[in-house]
Amino acid sequence: MEYIAIAKNIKMSPRKVRLIVDSVKKQNLNKSLSTLSLMSKRAAMPVKKAIDSAIANAVNNFKVNREALSIRDIIVTEGMRLKRYHFAARGRTRPYKRRTSHIRVILTDNSSVITKKPATTENTEKLTEGTVKNSDKTAVAREGSK
């Protein structure tokens, strides 16, 4: 099962947050939290808070053991942009966009890994026979129309 937490409108550029997320995404849950707490980047704290929130959602709402959780994915998307201005010489202004970001943390159980069943040989034989028959019919129909 998946457990999700979303932190919206973090006043930081998504590009800067993705640098932190990419370094943490493939790690173990406990190791990623300890790495984030030791990072000196400003984007590390909102990411750590979002992961903590996802853990709290799983433990409190669904009664899942904390050790059974692992990070499935962390997605950083662009939030709203605020229009701001730098004041320039001669009474002019320079517009810029203050970017925000949304952080979506998806945790999963280690026990509930879903695997896809491979296609059986009977089904694939039926599909290949059906496609051959259909292509023969279309070839015959095309020859008859000439």
C-alpha positions in Angstrom: 0.0 0.0 0.0 1.1 3.5 -0.6 1.2 6.4 1.9 1.4 9.9 0.5 2.2 13.3 2.0 2.3 16.6 0.0 4.0 19.8 1.0 2.6 22.6 -1.2 3.9 26.1 -2.0 7.4 25.7 -0.5 9.0 29.1 -1.2 12.0 27.6 -3.0 12.7 26.9 -6.7 11.9 23.3 -7.8 15.3 23.1 -9.4 17.0 23.6 -6.0 14.7 21.2 -4.3 15.3 18.5 -6.9 19.1 18.6 -6.2 18.4 17.5 -2.6 15.7 15.0 -3.6 17.8 13.2 -6.2 20.6 12.6 -3.6 18.1 11.1 -1.1 15.6 9.3 -3.2 17.4 6.0 -3.7 18.5 5.6 0.0 17.0 3.7 2.9 14.4 5.6 4.9 16.4 6.1 8.1 19.6 6.8 6.1 17.8 9.5 4.1 16.4 11.2 7.2 19.9 11.3 8.8 21.4 12.6 5.5 18.8 15.4 5.3 19.4 16.5 8.9 23.1 16.8 8.2 22.8 18.7 4.9 23.6 22.4 4.9 21.2 23.2 2.0 18.1 25.2 2.7 15.9 22.8 0.8 16.8 19.9 3.1 14.4 20.9 5.8 11.1 21.0 3.8 12.0 17.6 2.2 12.7 16.1 5.7 9.4 17.5 7.0 7.5 16.0 4.0 9.1 12.6 4.6 8.3 12.8 8.4 4.7 13.8 7.5 4.3 10.7 5.2 5.7 8.5 8.0 3.2 10.0 10.5 0.4 9.4 8.0 1.3 5.8 7.6 1.8 5.1 11.3 -1.1 7.0 12.8 -3.8 6.5 10.1 -3.0 3.0 8.9 -1.2 1.5 11.9 1.8 0.4 9.9 5.2 -0.4 11.5 7.7 2.3 10.8 10.5 -0.2 10.0 8.4 -1.7 7.2 8.3 1.6 5.3 10.5 2.5 2.4 10.6 5.5 0.0 9.0 4.6 -3.3 9.2 8.0 -4.9 9.7 11.7 -4.2 8.3 14.1 -6.8 9.0 17.8 -7.0 6.7 19.8 -9.2 6.4 23.5 -9.8 3.9 25.5 -7.7 2.6 28.9 -8.3 4.8 31.8 -9.4 4.7 35.1 -7.6 5.5 38.2 -9.7 8.0 40.5 -8.0 10.1 43.4 -9.1 13.7 44.6 -8.6 14.0 48.3 -8.6 16.5 49.6 -11.2 18.1 52.9 -12.1 16.2 55.9 -13.5 12.9 54.9 -11.9 12.5 51.6 -13.8 11.8 48.1 -12.5 12.9 44.7 -13.5 10.2 42.0 -13.2 11.1 38.4 -12.0 9.1 35.4 -10.9 9.5 34.1 -7.3 9.1 30.3 -7.8 7.5 27.9 -5.4 7.4 24.1 -5.4 5.3 21.2 -4.4 6.9 18.1 -2.8 5.0 14.8 -3.0 6.5 11.9 -0.9 5.2 8.4 -1.6 6.1 5.6 0.9 5.3 1.9 0.5 5.4 -1.2 2.6 8.2 -3.6 2.0 5.8 -6.5 2.5 3.2 -5.5 -0.1 5.2 -5.5 -3.3 2.9 -6.1 -6.2 4.4 -8.3 -9.0 2.9 -8.6 -12.5 2.1 -12.1 -13.7 3.9 -13.1 -16.9 1.7 -13.7 -19.9 1.0 -17.4 -20.5 2.0 -19.1 -23.7 -1.6 -20.0 -24.6 -2.7 -16.4 -24.6 0.3 -15.3 -26.7 -0.4 -18.1 -29.3 -4.0 -17.0 -29.6 -3.0 -13.4 -30.1 -0.4 -14.2 -32.8 -2.8 -16.5 -34.7 -5.6 -13.9 -34.6 -3.3 -11.2 -36.0 -2.1 -13.4 -38.8 -5.7 -14.4 -39.8 -6.8 -10.8 -39.7 -3.9 -9.6 -41.8 -4.6 -12.4 -44.4 -8.2 -11.3 -44.6 -7.2 -7.7 -45.3 -4.7 -8.8 -47.9 -7.5 -10.8 -49.7 -9.9 -7.9 -49.5 -7.4 -5.5 -51.0 -6.7 -7.9 -53.9 -10.4 -8.3 -54.6 -11.0 -4.5 -54.7 -8.4 -3.9 -57.5 
